[in-house]
Amino acid sequence: MQLDDATTILGRADFFSICDAEQRRLLAFASERKKWRPNAVLYQAGDTPEGAHVLVSGTLATYQEGDETNPYVITSLGSVLGAMSLVVSRPRPVTVKAVDNVETLFVPRSAFMKLANQAPDLAARAADRIRTELMGYLGAIEQVRGKIGGTKG
């Protein structure tokens, strides 16, 4: 894979807008392009990924543990799966599978953390970005809370 290709992929991935061009180039150098066949598992619920994947081509599905009947489908090129895995080593709550032939760019946590340690402003932008995304998720959950049951009212 060409370094310029990986840099372009990261440039199109919304999460990596927190990086400047040189930081994206350094991450691209440390990244690995991966190909997945249909039904291949990128990671299983309970796994602790070593980094994040950027969708280059294909379709992915995420499943809650034990429930493959209602997947969340990801088709947007440049989507970042497991952005939190770039900064936190924690088991993932979902399984991610390839629906068809998929290509991703894998960005290792070790490379991101090395860069963040060298550039505290990047670490701060990453923390802000993850916090904003989590608050968005929590806001969406709060909006449907009464509709999904289990709430006291």
Residue pairs with C-beta under 8 A, 6 or more apart in sequence:
1 33
3 25
3 28
3 29
6 28
6 29
6 31
6 33
6 105
7 21
7 24
7 25
7 28
9 28
9 54
9 56
9 78
9 105
10 16
10 19
10 24
10 27
10 28
10 31
10 54
10 105
10 107
11 21
11 24
12 77
12 78
13 54
13 78
13 79
13 80
14 78
14 80
15 52
15 80
15 83
15 129
16 24
16 27
16 54
16 80
18 122
18 125
18 126
18 129
19 27
19 115
19 122
23 115
23 119
23 122
26 111
26 115
27 107
27 111
27 112
27 115
28 105
30 107
30 108
30 110
30 111
31 105
31 106
31 107
31 108
31 111
32 105
32 106
32 108
33 56
33 103
33 104
33 105
33 106
34 53
34 103
34 104
34 105
34 106
35 101
35 102
35 103
36 42
36 58
36 98
36 101
36 102
36 103
36 104
37 98
37 101
38 98
38 99
38 100
38 101
39 97
39 98
40 97
40 98
40 102
41 95
41 96
41 97
42 53
42 60
42 81
42 96
42 97
42 98
42 104
43 49
43 82
43 92
43 95
43 96
44 95
45 63
45 64
45 65
45 91
45 92
45 93
45 94
45 95
46 65
46 91
46 92
47 91
47 92
48 85
48 89
48 90
48 91
48 92
49 82
49 85
49 92
49 109
50 85
50 108
50 109
50 110
51 82
51 85
51 86
51 106
51 107
51 108
51 109
51 110
51 111
51 112
52 80
52 81
52 82
52 83
52 85
52 86
52 106
52 107
52 109
52 112
53 80
53 81
53 82
53 96
53 104
53 105
53 106
53 107
54 78
54 79
54 80
54 81
54 104
54 105
54 106
54 107
55 74
55 75
55 76
55 77
55 78
55 79
55 80
55 81
55 102
55 104
56 77
56 103
56 104
56 105
57 77
57 101
57 102
57 103
58 98
58 99
58 100
58 101
58 102
58 103
59 73
59 74
59 75
59 98
59 99
59 100
59 102
60 73
60 74
60 75
60 79
60 81
60 96
60 97
60 98
60 99
60 102
61 71
61 72
61 73
61 74
61 96
61 97
61 99
62 71
62 72
62 74
62 81
62 94
62 95
62 96
62 97
63 70
63 71
63 72
63 94
63 95
63 96
63 97
64 70
64 93
64 94
65 93
65 94
65 95
68 95
72 94
73 99
74 81
81 96
81 104
82 92
83 129
83 130
83 133
84 90
84 130
85 92
85 109
86 107
86 109
86 112
86 113
86 126
87 109
87 112
87 113
87 116
87 126
87 127
87 130
89 109
112 126
115 122
116 122
116 123
116 126
117 123
145 151
146 153
